[in-house]
């Protein structure tokens, strides 16, 4: 009994030391956390395709990985080009022209100040107040050079780590399973649920952003919004913003349309955005994305808020996963409890005379 007790304590000490070392390494290499999380996401998304190439079609491992990395680069190149060539320069150009912003805001201010409803609240909109708000917004937007450098560093890190994850896929997975101190059923549940959550968020974010962006571009073009493509792309990008989402962009656009004199068009655009741009989010979440992983909307919203704060951009994927962990662990507890209940009692062994 004493030997068993000592063995258990040694195992606990080794496990504690390993966890402590991992935490220290992660803190010291926190700049590469986004790259690591990106590699995990890409591994989950490409694992089946890689194993099909290597194990079923007997393709060369290195050539298969090279093909996967090429496809990933192509997939990222188009949205990255759109962001670099269209979105960021336009945002910087728009925010740098303070006078143009004030001119646009003046028409909105006249509308609000003459509105009977807003007069009750005695709200004042001074130019200084607007400029302070603009400066605050600009402070949150990284420069193009900084954003590009950080993005390419994270992508390179993710692809570098992904190579070694894929080349040793089966061995890595077996070792990971060995580290989980639970039954085979619990391991299977944990791995499948985590993979489903990662896939749902990894596919869901670009799908929702693309769908809402396209619908917004169509609406802005039909109702005569200036620079409809730019504002549509910005609306699609805003879909990642928790709670407000696309409303963060389309509400000011609709208000400006009304304030600039196109009252009927602005009201129709507001209805269009509320029903179609906002509605497509619910349609996709409760159809396509629900099939991948049944995530409660509150977990998605608060998970994104938590994830962005802890992990940065990759928190969009891993925030909801992290927030789902308590529920997953509780289900694992129930699985283990059920297995222990159905487990036959061990032999007591021969009794002493």
C-alpha positions in Angstrom: 0.0 0.0 0.0 2.8 2.4 0.9 4.6 1.7 -2.4 1.3 2.4 -4.3 0.9 5.7 -2.3 4.4 6.7 -3.2 3.9 5.8 -6.9 0.7 7.9 -7.0 2.5 10.9 -5.4 5.4 10.7 -7.9 2.9 10.6 -10.8 1.1 13.7 -9.4 4.4 15.5 -8.9 5.6 14.7 -12.5 2.2 15.8 -13.9 2.3 19.1 -11.9 5.8 19.8 -13.1 4.9 19.1 -16.7 1.8 21.4 -16.5 4.0 24.1 -14.8 6.7 23.9 -17.5 4.0 24.1 -20.3 2.5 27.2 -18.7 5.9 28.9 -18.4 6.8 28.1 -22.0 3.4 29.4 -23.2 3.9 32.7 -21.2 7.4 33.2 -22.6 6.3 32.4 -26.2 3.0 34.1 -26.0 3.7 36.0 -29.3 3.4 32.6 -31.1 0.2 31.5 -29.3 -2.0 32.6 -32.3 0.3 30.6 -34.6 0.0 27.5 -32.4 -3.8 27.8 -32.2 -4.0 28.5 -35.9 -2.0 25.3 -36.5 -4.4 23.3 -34.3 -7.3 24.7 -36.3 -5.7 23.9 -39.6 -4.8 20.4 -38.4 -8.5 19.7 -37.5 -9.7 21.0 -40.8 -7.1 19.1 -43.0 -6.5 15.9 -41.0 -9.0 13.7 -42.9 -7.8 14.9 -46.3 -4.2 14.3 -45.4 -4.8 10.8 -44.0 -6.9 9.9 -47.1 -4.0 11.0 -49.4 -1.3 9.1 -47.3 -3.1 6.0 -46.0 -5.7 5.3 -48.7 -4.1 6.6 -51.9 -0.5 5.9 -50.7 0.8 9.4 -51.6 4.1 10.7 -50.4 3.8 12.5 -47.0 5.8 15.5 -47.9 4.1 16.0 -51.2 0.7 15.7 -49.6 1.6 18.3 -46.9 3.0 20.6 -49.6 -0.4 20.3 -51.5 -2.3 21.1 -48.3 -0.2 24.1 -47.5 -0.5 25.3 -51.1 -4.3 25.0 -50.8 -4.3 26.8 -47.5 -2.2 29.7 -48.9 -4.6 30.0 -51.9 -7.6 30.0 -49.5 -6.0 32.7 -47.3 -4.6 34.8 -50.2 -7.9 36.0 -51.6 -9.4 37.4 -48.4 -6.0 38.7 -47.3 -5.6 40.5 -50.6 -9.1 42.0 -50.2 -8.2 43.2 -46.7 -4.8 44.6 -47.7 -5.7 46.2 -51.0 -9.2 47.4 -50.4 -10.4 47.4 -46.8 -7.4 48.7 -44.7 -6.3 51.5 -47.1 -10.0 52.7 -47.4 -10.4 52.7 -43.6 -7.2 54.6 -43.1 -8.2 57.1 -45.9 -11.7 57.6 -44.5 -10.5 58.1 -40.9 -7.7 60.4 -41.9 -10.0 62.9 -43.5 -11.4 64.6 -40.4 -13.3 67.3 -42.3 -15.1 64.8 -44.5 -16.2 62.9 -41.4 -17.5 66.1 -39.7 -19.4 67.1 -42.9 -21.1 63.7 -42.9 -21.8 63.9 -39.2 -23.3 67.4 -39.4 -26.2 66.1 -41.5 -26.8 63.4 -38.9 -26.5 65.9 -36.1 -29.2 68.2 -37.7 -31.5 65.2 -38.0 -31.1 64.1 -34.4 -31.2 67.6 -32.9 -34.5 68.4 -34.7 -36.0 65.0 -33.8 -38.7 65.4 -31.0 -37.8 62.1 -29.4 -34.0 63.0 -29.0 -34.9 66.5 -27.8 -36.2 65.0 -24.5 -32.7 63.7 -23.6 -30.9 67.0 -24.3 -28.1 65.3 -26.2 -25.4 67.6 -27.7 -23.1 66.5 -30.5 -20.1 68.9 -30.6 -17.3 68.7 -33.2 -14.7 68.2 -30.5 -16.6 65.3 -29.1 -16.8 63.7 -32.5 -13.1 64.2 -33.1 -12.3 62.6 -29.7 -14.4 59.6 -30.7 -12.6 59.4 -34.1 -9.2 59.5 -32.4 -10.3 56.7 -30.0 -11.4 54.5 -32.9 -8.1 55.1 -34.8 -6.1 54.1 -31.7 -7.8 50.6 -31.9 -6.9 50.1 -35.6 -3.4 48.9 -36.1 -1.3 50.4 -38.9 -1.2 48.5 -42.2 2.5 47.6 -41.8 2.1 46.3 -38.2 -1.0 44.3 -39.1 0.6 42.8 -42.2 3.8 41.8 -40.4 1.9 40.2 -37.5 -0.5 38.4 -39.8 2.3 36.9 -41.9 4.3 35.9 -38.9 1.3 34.1 -37.4 0.5 32.4 -40.7 4.1 31.3 -41.2 4.2 29.9 -37.6 0.9 28.1 -38.1 2.1 26.4 -41.3 5.5 25.5 -39.8 3.8 23.8 -36.8 1.2 22.2 -39.1 3.9 20.5 -41.1 5.2 18.6 -38.0 1.7 17.9 -36.7 0.7 16.2 -40.0 3.9 14.4 -40.7 3.5 12.7 -37.2 -0.3 12.7 -37.1 -1.0 9.2 -35.9 1.9 9.2 -33.3 0.9 12.6 -32.0 -2.7 11.6 -31.6 -1.9 8.4 -29.8 0.4 10.3 -27.4 -2.3 12.9 -26.8 -4.8 10.2 -26.0 -2.4 8.6 -23.5 -2.2 11.9 -21.6 -6.0 12.0 -21.1 -6.6 10.2 -17.7 -10.1 9.0 -18.6 -11.7 6.0 -20.3 -11.8 5.4 -24.1 -15.4 6.5 -24.3 -14.6 9.8 -22.6 -11.5 10.3 -24.8 -13.6 9.7 -27.9 -16.3 12.1 -26.7 -13.8 14.9 -25.8 -11.9 14.7 -29.0 -14.9 14.5 -31.3 -16.7 17.4 -29.5 -13.6 19.6 -29.5 -13.0 18.9 -33.2 -16.7 19.7 -34.0 -16.5 23.0 -32.1 -13.3 24.0 -33.8 -14.7 23.2 -37.3 -18.0 25.0 -36.6 -16.3 28.2 -35.6 -13.5 27.9 -38.2 -16.1 27.5 -41.0 -18.8 29.6 -39.4 -16.8 32.9 -39.1 -15.9 33.2 -42.8 -19.2 31.8 -44.0 -21.2 34.3 -41.9 -18.9 37.2 -42.8 -19.0 36.4 -46.5 -22.8 35.9 -46.6 -23.6 39.1 -44.6 -21.0 41.1 -46.7 -22.5 40.0 -50.0 -26.1 40.7 -48.9 -25.0 44.1 -47.5 -23.2 45.1 -50.8 -26.4 44.2 -52.8 -28.5 46.3 -50.4 -26.1 49.3 -50.4 -25.9 49.2 -54.2 -29.7 49.1 -54.7 -30.4 51.9 -52.3 -27.6 54.2 -53.6 -25.0 54.1 -50.8 -21.7 55.7 -51.9 -18.8 53.2 -51.9 -21.2 50.3 -51.5 -18.5 47.6 -51.9 -16.3 49.2 -49.2 -19.2 49.5 -46.7 -20.4 46.0 -47.6 -17.0 44.5 -46.9 -16.8 46.4 -43.7 -20.2 45.1 -42.7 -19.1 41.5 -43.4 -15.9 42.1 -41.4 -18.0 43.5 -38.5 -19.8 40.2 -38.2 -17.1 39.1 -35.8 -17.9 41.9 -33.4 -19.7 40.4 -30.4 -23.4 41.4 -29.7 -23.7 44.3 -32.1 -22.0 42.6 -35.1 -23.1 44.1 -38.5 -25.3 46.6 -36.8 -22.1 48.5 -35.9 -21.8 49.4 -39.5 -25.2 49.3 -41.2 -27.0 51.4 -38.5 -24.8 54.5 -39.1 -25.0 53.9 -42.9 -28.8 53.8 -42.8 -29.0 56.9 -40.5 -26.7 58.8 -42.8 -28.9 57.9 -45.8 -31.9 59.3 -44.0 -30.0 62.4 -42.7 -28.7 63.2 -46.2 -32.3 63.6 -47.5 -33.1 60.1 -48.9 -35.7 59.3 -46.1 -37.6 56.6 -48.0 -34.5 54.9 -49.3 -32.9 55.1 -45.9 -35.9 53.5 -44.1 -36.2 50.8 -46.7 -32.4 50.1 -46.4 -32.8 49.9 -42.6 -35.6 47.3 -43.0 -33.5 45.4 -45.6 -30.4 45.3 -43.3 -32.5 44.3 -40.3 -34.3 41.5 -42.1 -31.8 40.1 -44.5 -28.3 41.1 -43.3 -29.2 40.4 -39.7 -31.5 37.5 -40.5 -29.0 35.5 -42.5 -26.9 35.1 -39.4 -29.7 33.3 -37.6 -30.6 31.2 -40.6 -27.0 29.9 -41.0 -26.5 29.4 -37.3 -29.6 27.3 -36.9 -29.1 25.3 -40.1 -25.6 24.8 -41.5 -23.6 25.5 -38.4 -25.9 23.7 -36.0 -25.2 20.5 -38.0 -21.4 20.8 -37.3 -21.8 21.5 -33.6 -24.8 22.4 -31.5 -23.4 25.6 -29.8 -25.7 27.8 -27.7 -25.7 31.4 -29.1 -24.8 32.7 -25.6 -21.7 30.5 -25.6 -20.7 31.8 -29.0 -21.2 35.5 -28.0 -19.5 35.4 -24.6 -16.9 32.9 -25.9 -15.8 35.4 -28.6 -15.6 38.2 -26.1 -13.4 36.0 -23.8 -11.4 34.5 -26.7 -10.5 37.9 -28.2 -9.3 39.1 -24.8 -7.1 36.1 -24.2 -6.0 34.7 -27.6 -6.4 37.7 -30.0 -7.8 36.9 -33.4 -7.7 33.1 -32.9 -10.0 33.7 -29.9 -12.8 33.8 -32.4 -12.4 30.0 -32.8 -11.1 29.0 -29.4 -13.1 31.3 -27.2 -16.3 29.3 -27.6 -14.4 26.1 -27.3 -12.9 27.3 -24.0 -16.4 28.3 -22.7 -17.8 25.0 -23.7 -15.2 23.1 -21.7 -17.1 23.1 -18.3 -20.1 21.5 -20.0 -17.9 18.9 -21.8 -16.1 18.1 -18.5 -19.4 17.6 -16.8 -20.5 15.1 -19.5 -17.2 13.3 -19.2 -17.8 13.1 -15.4 -21.2 11.5 -16.1 -19.7 9.0 -18.6 -17.0 8.0 -16.1 -19.6 7.7 -13.3 -21.8 5.5 -15.5 -18.9 3.3 -16.5 -17.8 2.9 -12.8 -21.3 2.0 -11.8 -21.6 -0.8 -14.4 -18.1 -2.0 -13.7 -18.1 -5.5 -12.1 -16.6 -5.6 -8.5 -13.0 -6.7 -8.4 -12.1 -10.0 -6.8 -11.4 -9.6 -3.1 -8.8 -12.4 -3.3 -8.3 -15.3 -0.9 -9.1 -14.5 2.7 -6.6 -15.1 5.4 -7.3 -18.2 7.6 
